[in-house]
């Protein structure tokens, strides 16, 4: 995810340095204009406006303290480490201002949805800068607390997985009607893309749009009755988001 975000962030005017102990892994995937070093000691004398924590949660307590003295005045920590609370991050960084971000996978193509949550000692300019960075890779939403961030994670953070699974199941059903796998996938993805773009551009509600393509006793009505005639789909999504939210809370 860090590499995916970096490709979008480079459209700004910041310069970036990456510390990666496995240079052999990173060299082929990091743009040439980014400075790349194998360990912190090679940049020990430098100071940074923002340090991005793009590491596994289990590394937070051992890795981050080594960087706590490397901020310029007014610097802050931007963390994309899933499940690491602001309190834990601030403890690891000597109380430095912390902004947690929950991006999702489409950020890799500039279509992400990111949640932003700031510690109480984050200033307006710092929050504006973090929002600006995340808006380069899609849309960004500032939330008021970490519980709200966990709820956003259940929807947007995990959401691409739900969409991919729905598309997979839809395409599989298409093959059951006699189409090839390639044909089924193409029809499903293009149908979904067209419907989503129409919904984004239309002043109508989602319910109104659904009704506009549903003729009485027609094919769409017959399909919708099977899909959600007893509100089974509504309940399934309620249970899906509840499970994802509860898991996000347990990871804090």
Number of C-alpha atoms within 10 A of each C-alpha: 15 14 14 17 23 19 18 19 19 16 11 10 7 10 11 16 13 16 16 15 13 11 14 10 10 17 12 9 11 17 14 9 10 13 12 19 17 15 14 16 11 11 13 12 9 12 15 18 14 20 21 17 19 15 16 12 17 11 11 18 14 9 15 20 15 14 17 18 15 18 17 12 9 14 18 26 27 23 22 22 22 20 18 17 19 22 13 13 27 19 15 19 23 13 16 20 21 27 25 26 24 23 28 24 20 18 23 19 13 18 15 23 24 26 26 26 25 23 21 11 13 18 13 9 10 22 20 12 12 23 20 15 20 26 20 21 26 19 17 21 17 17 14 12 14 19 15 16 26 25 19 25 24 20 20 21 23 18 18 15 13 15 12 12 12 13 17 16 13 17 22 17 15 18 15 12 9 10 15 14 15 10 13 21 20 13 16 20 16 11 11 14 12 12 14 13 10 13 15 12 9 11 10 13 11 13 8 11 15 15 13 10 12 16 11 10 8 10 12 15 17 14 12 13 12 13 13 13 13 11 11 12 13 13 11 12 13 11 12 15 19 15 12 20 21 13 14 19 15 10 12 16
